[in-house]
Protein backbone atom coordinates (compact mmCIF):
# COMPACT_ATOMS: atom_id res chain seq x y z
CA UNK A 1 0.00 0.00 0.00
CA UNK A 2 1.31 3.42 -0.95
CA UNK A 3 0.24 6.70 0.61
CA UNK A 4 0.48 10.03 -1.20
CA UNK A 5 -0.92 13.56 -1.17
CA UNK A 6 -3.04 15.29 -3.83
CA UNK A 7 -2.79 19.07 -3.97
CA UNK A 8 -5.56 21.58 -4.77
CA UNK A 9 -5.73 25.35 -5.14
CA UNK A 10 -8.33 27.68 -3.61
CA UNK A 11 -10.65 26.94 -6.55
CA UNK A 12 -10.51 23.19 -5.81
CA UNK A 13 -8.60 22.46 -8.99
CA UNK A 14 -5.49 20.26 -8.91
CA UNK A 15 -2.17 22.05 -8.60
CA UNK A 16 1.37 20.74 -8.89
CA UNK A 17 3.15 19.57 -5.79
CA UNK A 18 5.90 17.15 -4.80
CA UNK A 19 5.33 13.61 -6.05
CA UNK A 20 6.14 11.96 -2.73
CA UNK A 21 5.10 8.41 -1.87
CA UNK A 22 5.09 6.95 1.63
CA UNK A 23 4.95 3.43 3.03
CA UNK A 24 2.63 4.39 5.90
CA UNK A 25 -0.01 6.94 6.84
CA UNK A 26 2.18 8.08 9.74
CA UNK A 27 5.08 8.83 7.39
CA UNK A 28 2.81 10.80 5.05
CA UNK A 29 1.35 12.81 7.93
CA UNK A 30 4.79 13.49 9.40
CA UNK A 31 5.98 14.80 6.04
CA UNK A 32 2.95 17.10 5.55
CA UNK A 33 3.50 18.41 9.07
CA UNK A 34 6.89 19.67 7.92
CA UNK A 35 5.97 20.73 4.37
CA UNK A 36 2.57 22.45 4.73
CA UNK A 37 3.91 26.00 5.03
CA UNK A 38 6.00 25.70 1.87
CA UNK A 39 3.08 24.09 0.03
CA UNK A 40 0.75 26.89 1.11
CA UNK A 41 3.26 29.51 -0.01
CA UNK A 42 3.35 27.73 -3.37
CA UNK A 43 -0.41 28.03 -3.92
CA UNK A 44 -1.68 24.79 -2.37
CA UNK A 45 -4.90 25.49 -0.43
CA UNK A 46 -5.77 21.94 0.59
CA UNK A 47 -4.34 18.45 0.47
CA UNK A 48 -5.98 15.05 0.25
CA UNK A 49 -4.35 11.94 1.69
CA UNK A 50 -4.74 8.98 -0.64
CA UNK A 51 -3.94 5.32 -0.04
CA UNK A 52 -3.51 3.76 -3.47
CA UNK A 53 -6.85 4.90 -5.02
CA UNK A 54 -8.80 5.39 -1.76
CA UNK A 55 -9.25 8.88 -0.33
CA UNK A 56 -8.60 8.90 3.42
CA UNK A 57 -9.25 12.60 4.19
CA UNK A 58 -8.86 16.17 2.96
CA UNK A 59 -7.25 18.94 5.00
CA UNK A 60 -7.15 22.70 4.44
CA UNK A 61 -3.83 24.52 4.53
CA UNK A 62 -5.46 27.95 4.70
CA UNK A 63 -5.10 29.86 7.95
CA UNK A 64 -8.19 30.07 10.11
CA UNK A 65 -9.29 33.40 11.48
TAGI-V325804 format. One record per residue. N is the residue number from 1. PSI is psi in whole degrees, 0 to 359 (none if undefined). Layout:
n=N psi=PSI
n=N psi=PSI
This chain:
n=1 psi=132
n=2 psi=138
n=3 psi=141
n=4 psi=169
n=5 psi=140
n=6 psi=146
n=7 psi=138
n=8 psi=149
n=9 psi=184
n=10 psi=336
n=11 psi=1
n=12 psi=358
n=13 psi=149
n=14 psi=143
n=15 psi=160
n=16 psi=146
n=17 psi=176
n=18 psi=137
n=19 psi=66
n=20 psi=147
n=21 psi=142
n=22 psi=150
n=23 psi=347
n=24 psi=160
n=25 psi=319
n=26 psi=319
n=27 psi=318
n=28 psi=317
n=29 psi=325
n=30 psi=317
n=31 psi=314
n=32 psi=329
n=33 psi=333
n=34 psi=333
n=35 psi=351
n=36 psi=324
n=37 psi=316
n=38 psi=320
n=39 psi=314
n=40 psi=319
n=41 psi=336
n=42 psi=8
n=43 psi=4
n=44 psi=124
n=45 psi=330
n=46 psi=157
n=47 psi=150
n=48 psi=126
n=49 psi=127
n=50 psi=132
n=51 psi=111
n=52 psi=252
n=53 psi=2
n=54 psi=127
n=55 psi=126
n=56 psi=306
n=57 psi=165
n=58 psi=142
n=59 psi=134
n=60 psi=143
n=61 psi=359
n=62 psi=143
n=63 psi=145
n=64 psi=149
n=65 psi=none
